[in-house]
């Protein structure tokens, strides 16, 4: 209880170290979600709309990438950004940018797969209409993405949930440097090993609160989406 009270005091007192760690975590994860959305949602919609050779292979690969081990992703990004790697001259290793890249690689397949699942039913509903109106491929993509916006929003929130709770990849490429690349998950692991349970517990409470909020938003977005589809019918 003393530890819990101390952790609560850090939260209610807006401890500067706590605020800095939470802010960096949100900045990295939200940036990764943005890039994951820009890359993953059009690709997912394209896999749902267009037929081309090798499509099934790409679907299998994209679905398999949803289960990518974070440490493997971290290792791959580390190799690319290390001094001996092809992108070593950019000096991105052990920076927030490297962490954003690693998280983007992790969550893009999630957004891509969930967007595809959201667009497939709409494609079946609108396919004959779009053929009769001779709608171009890009306009089809934009139209179906907009109509699947509730599903895409759910995909984005799922990606954010994965990113904010990730520890392995960001630990490898970020280095867990105090004041620079130390996020909530890596700080919890470090502070627990050091016996500083107050800060670890405070960050844990914040992380759980974020997870609950994200899941609540996913639920309500899904409810709104279902009501919208029923009213449209």
C-alpha positions as CSV (number, residue, x, y, z in Angstrom):
1,X,0.0,0.0,0.0
2,X,2.9,2.4,0.7
3,X,4.2,1.7,-2.8
4,X,0.8,2.2,-4.3
5,X,0.4,5.5,-2.4
6,X,3.8,6.7,-3.6
7,X,2.9,5.8,-7.2
8,X,-0.4,7.7,-6.9
9,X,1.5,10.6,-5.5
10,X,3.7,10.6,-8.6
11,X,0.7,10.6,-10.9
12,X,-1.4,13.3,-9.0
13,X,1.7,15.4,-8.5
14,X,2.5,15.4,-12.3
15,X,6.0,14.2,-11.7
16,X,8.3,15.7,-14.5
17,X,10.0,12.4,-15.2
18,X,6.7,10.5,-15.4
19,X,5.2,13.2,-17.7
20,X,8.3,13.1,-20.0
21,X,8.1,9.3,-20.3
22,X,4.4,9.2,-21.0
23,X,4.7,12.1,-23.5
24,X,7.5,10.4,-25.4
25,X,5.6,7.1,-25.5
26,X,2.5,8.8,-26.9
27,X,4.5,10.7,-29.4
28,X,6.3,7.6,-30.7
29,X,3.2,5.5,-30.8
30,X,1.0,8.1,-32.4
31,X,3.6,8.8,-35.1
32,X,3.9,5.1,-35.8
33,X,0.1,4.8,-36.1
34,X,0.0,7.7,-38.5
35,X,2.6,6.1,-40.8
36,X,1.0,2.7,-40.4
37,X,-2.4,4.2,-41.5
38,X,-0.9,6.0,-44.5
39,X,0.8,2.8,-45.7
40,X,-1.5,0.0,-44.4
41,X,-5.0,1.3,-45.2
42,X,-4.5,1.8,-48.9
43,X,-2.7,-1.5,-49.3
44,X,-5.4,-3.3,-47.3
45,X,-8.1,-1.8,-49.4
46,X,-6.2,-2.6,-52.6
47,X,-6.0,-6.2,-51.6
48,X,-9.7,-6.3,-51.0
49,X,-10.7,-4.5,-54.2
50,X,-8.3,-5.5,-57.0
51,X,-7.6,-9.0,-58.4
52,X,-4.0,-9.6,-59.7
53,X,-1.5,-12.5,-59.9
54,X,0.0,-13.3,-56.5
55,X,-2.8,-11.7,-54.5
56,X,-3.3,-14.7,-52.3
57,X,0.4,-14.9,-51.6
58,X,0.4,-11.3,-50.5
59,X,-2.6,-11.8,-48.3
60,X,-1.0,-14.8,-46.6
61,X,2.2,-12.8,-46.0
62,X,0.4,-9.8,-44.7
63,X,-1.6,-11.9,-42.3
64,X,1.5,-13.8,-41.1
65,X,3.3,-10.4,-40.5
66,X,0.7,-9.6,-37.9
67,X,2.4,-12.2,-35.6
68,X,5.9,-10.8,-36.2
69,X,7.9,-11.1,-32.9
70,X,8.8,-7.6,-31.8
71,X,12.4,-8.6,-31.0
72,X,12.9,-9.8,-34.5
73,X,11.6,-6.6,-35.9
74,X,13.9,-4.7,-33.5
75,X,16.8,-6.8,-34.7
76,X,16.0,-6.1,-38.3
77,X,15.7,-2.4,-37.9
78,X,18.9,-2.4,-35.7
79,X,20.8,-4.0,-38.6
80,X,19.5,-1.5,-41.1
81,X,20.3,1.5,-38.9
82,X,23.6,0.4,-37.4
83,X,26.8,1.9,-38.5
84,X,27.6,-1.1,-40.7
85,X,24.0,-1.2,-42.1
86,X,22.8,0.4,-45.3
87,X,21.1,3.3,-43.4
88,X,23.8,3.7,-40.8
89,X,25.0,7.1,-42.2
90,X,21.6,8.6,-41.2
91,X,22.5,8.2,-37.5
92,X,19.0,7.2,-36.5
93,X,19.9,4.3,-34.2
94,X,19.1,5.0,-30.5
95,X,16.7,7.8,-31.4
96,X,12.9,8.2,-31.2
97,X,12.9,8.0,-35.0
98,X,14.3,4.5,-34.9
99,X,11.6,3.5,-32.4
100,X,8.9,5.0,-34.7
101,X,10.3,2.9,-37.6
102,X,10.2,-0.3,-35.6
103,X,6.7,0.3,-34.4
104,X,5.5,1.2,-37.9
105,X,6.8,-2.1,-39.2
106,X,4.9,-3.9,-36.4
107,X,1.5,-2.2,-36.7
108,X,1.3,-1.7,-40.5
109,X,0.3,-5.4,-41.1
110,X,-2.4,-5.1,-38.4
111,X,-4.0,-2.0,-40.0
112,X,-3.6,-3.5,-43.4
113,X,-5.3,-6.8,-42.6
114,X,-8.2,-5.2,-40.6
115,X,-8.8,-2.6,-43.3
116,X,-9.0,-5.4,-45.9
117,X,-11.6,-7.3,-43.7
118,X,-13.6,-4.1,-43.4
119,X,-13.6,-3.3,-47.2
120,X,-14.4,-6.8,-48.5
121,X,-18.1,-6.7,-47.6
122,X,-18.5,-3.3,-49.1
123,X,-16.8,-4.4,-52.3
124,X,-19.4,-7.1,-52.7
125,X,-22.2,-4.6,-52.1
126,X,-21.0,-1.9,-54.5
127,X,-19.2,-4.0,-57.1
128,X,-22.0,-4.1,-59.7
129,X,-22.9,-0.4,-59.1
130,X,-19.3,0.7,-59.7
131,X,-19.0,-1.4,-62.8
132,X,-22.2,0.1,-64.3
133,X,-20.9,3.6,-63.5
134,X,-17.4,2.8,-64.8
135,X,-15.8,4.0,-61.6
136,X,-12.0,4.2,-61.9
137,X,-9.7,2.2,-59.6
138,X,-8.5,5.1,-57.5
139,X,-12.1,6.4,-57.0
140,X,-13.1,2.9,-55.9
141,X,-10.3,2.9,-53.4
142,X,-11.3,6.3,-52.0
143,X,-15.0,5.5,-51.9
144,X,-14.7,2.2,-50.2
145,X,-12.1,3.4,-47.7
146,X,-14.5,6.3,-46.7
147,X,-17.4,3.9,-46.4
148,X,-15.3,1.6,-44.3
149,X,-14.1,4.4,-42.0
150,X,-15.5,2.8,-38.9
151,X,-13.6,-0.4,-39.6
152,X,-10.5,1.6,-40.4
153,X,-10.8,3.5,-37.2
154,X,-10.9,0.2,-35.3
155,X,-7.8,-1.0,-37.2
156,X,-6.0,2.2,-36.2
157,X,-6.9,1.9,-32.5
158,X,-5.8,-1.8,-32.6
159,X,-2.5,-0.7,-34.0
160,X,-2.1,2.0,-31.4
161,X,-2.8,-0.6,-28.6
162,X,-0.1,-2.8,-30.0
163,X,2.4,0.1,-30.4
164,X,1.9,1.6,-26.9
165,X,2.4,-1.7,-25.2
166,X,5.4,-2.8,-27.2
167,X,8.7,-3.3,-25.4
168,X,11.1,-5.6,-27.3
169,X,11.7,-3.7,-30.5
170,X,11.9,-0.2,-29.0
171,X,14.3,-1.5,-26.4
172,X,16.7,-2.8,-29.1
173,X,16.6,0.2,-31.4
174,X,16.1,2.9,-28.8
175,X,18.6,1.7,-26.2
176,X,16.4,2.8,-23.3
177,X,18.4,6.0,-22.9
178,X,17.2,8.2,-20.0
179,X,15.6,11.4,-21.2
180,X,15.8,10.4,-24.9
181,X,14.4,7.0,-25.7
182,X,13.0,5.7,-22.5
183,X,9.2,5.0,-22.9
184,X,6.7,3.5,-20.5
185,X,7.2,-0.2,-21.2
186,X,11.0,-0.1,-21.1
187,X,11.0,2.1,-18.0
188,X,8.7,-0.3,-16.2
189,X,11.1,-3.2,-17.0
190,X,14.2,-1.2,-15.9
191,X,12.7,0.3,-12.8
192,X,11.3,-3.0,-11.6
193,X,14.7,-4.7,-12.0
194,X,16.2,-1.8,-9.9
195,X,13.5,-2.1,-7.2
196,X,12.0,1.3,-7.9
197,X,8.5,0.0,-7.8
198,X,6.8,3.5,-7.3
199,X,7.7,4.8,-10.8
200,X,7.1,1.4,-12.4
201,X,3.7,1.0,-10.8
202,X,2.7,4.6,-11.7
203,X,3.6,4.0,-15.3
204,X,1.8,0.6,-15.2
205,X,-1.4,2.3,-14.0
206,X,-1.1,4.8,-16.8
207,X,-0.5,2.1,-19.4
208,X,-3.4,0.0,-18.2
209,X,-5.6,3.2,-18.3
210,X,-4.7,3.9,-21.9
211,X,-5.4,0.2,-22.8
212,X,-8.8,0.4,-21.2
213,X,-9.6,3.7,-23.0
214,X,-8.5,2.3,-26.4
215,X,-10.5,-0.8,-26.0
216,X,-13.6,1.2,-24.9
217,X,-13.2,3.4,-28.0
218,X,-12.9,0.3,-30.2
219,X,-16.1,-1.1,-28.7
220,X,-18.1,2.1,-29.2
221,X,-16.8,2.7,-32.7
222,X,-17.8,-0.8,-33.6
223,X,-21.3,-0.1,-32.1
224,X,-21.6,3.1,-34.1
225,X,-20.5,1.4,-37.3
226,X,-23.0,-1.4,-36.9
227,X,-25.8,1.1,-36.3
228,X,-24.8,3.1,-39.3
229,X,-24.8,0.1,-41.6
230,X,-28.2,-1.0,-40.3
231,X,-29.7,2.5,-40.9
232,X,-28.1,2.6,-44.3
233,X,-29.8,-0.6,-45.3
